């Protein structure tokens, strides 16, 4: 089953994630650090993705190295428990959503990154 969010441009999703964090006093650098931690992309690769037409699904499918500790991210996002999401791409999307939410809620970067 393909979700509408899979087809959305990564640049559009990034902009929404960034807005959420900036509104709460966090920085673009912190958002990028979270994305790097989860996906293994380097800063220059994220910038390249923002300039490309890549969709959100392929952003995750092409991720260099999904962090093994991402499974430590627990809780709910949009009323759905992360542990119950079966689609691996959707699960990774929701992990990123959850991490950005935690950042926006004022958690320290170390806690968001499960250090």
C-alpha positions in Angstrom: 0.0 0.0 0.0 1.4 3.3 -1.1 0.8 6.3 1.2 0.4 9.8 -0.2 3.3 11.1 1.9 5.6 8.6 0.1 5.2 10.6 -3.2 5.7 14.0 -1.6 9.0 15.8 -2.4 11.5 15.4 0.4 12.1 19.2 0.1 8.5 19.9 1.0 8.6 17.5 4.0 11.9 19.0 5.1 10.4 22.5 5.0 7.5 21.4 7.3 9.8 19.6 9.7 12.1 22.7 9.8 9.2 25.1 10.4 7.9 23.0 13.3 11.3 23.1 15.0 12.1 26.7 14.3 8.7 27.8 15.7 9.8 26.3 19.0 13.2 27.9 19.1 15.3 25.0 17.7 17.8 25.4 14.9 18.1 24.1 11.3 21.4 22.5 12.4 19.6 20.5 15.1 17.0 19.3 12.5 19.8 18.3 10.2 21.6 16.5 13.0 18.4 14.5 13.7 18.1 13.6 10.0 21.7 12.6 9.8 21.5 10.4 12.9 18.4 8.6 11.6 19.4 8.2 8.0 23.2 8.3 7.8 23.1 11.1 5.2 25.9 13.7 5.5 25.0 17.4 5.5 26.0 17.9 1.8 23.9 14.9 0.8 20.9 16.4 2.6 21.5 19.6 0.7 21.7 17.7 -2.6 18.4 15.9 -1.8 16.8 19.3 -1.1 17.8 20.5 -4.6 16.6 17.3 -6.3 13.1 16.0 -7.1 13.5 13.0 -4.8 10.3 11.9 -3.1 10.1 11.0 0.6 9.9 7.3 0.0 13.1 7.2 -2.0 14.8 9.5 0.5 14.4 6.7 3.0 15.0 3.8 0.5 18.4 5.4 -0.5 19.4 6.3 3.1 23.1 5.3 3.5 22.7 3.8 6.9 19.6 3.8 9.0 20.5 4.0 12.6 20.2 0.7 14.5 19.1 2.6 17.6 16.0 4.0 15.8 14.0 1.1 17.3 14.5 2.7 20.8 12.1 5.5 19.6 8.8 4.7 21.3 5.5 6.4 21.7 2.7 7.6 19.4 2.7 10.0 16.5 -0.6 11.2 15.1 -2.4 8.8 17.5 -0.6 5.8 16.2 1.8 3.8 18.3 5.2 3.5 16.5 5.5 -0.1 17.5 2.3 -1.1 15.6 3.4 0.4 12.2 4.2 -2.5 9.9 5.4 -0.7 6.7 9.1 -0.1 7.2 9.2 3.1 5.2 6.2 4.5 7.1 7.8 3.5 10.3 11.0 5.4 9.5 9.0 8.4 8.4 7.2 8.3 11.7 10.4 7.9 13.6 11.6 11.2 12.1 8.3 12.8 12.9 8.6 11.7 16.5 12.2 12.9 16.8 11.3 16.4 15.4 8.3 16.5 17.8 10.6 15.8 20.7 13.0 18.4 19.6 10.2 21.0 19.3 9.0 20.0 22.7 12.3 21.1 24.2 14.0 17.7 24.7 17.8 17.9 24.6 19.5 16.8 21.4 21.2 14.0 23.3 17.8 12.6 24.5 16.3 12.9 21.0 19.3 11.0 19.5 19.0 8.3 22.1 22.5 8.8 23.4 
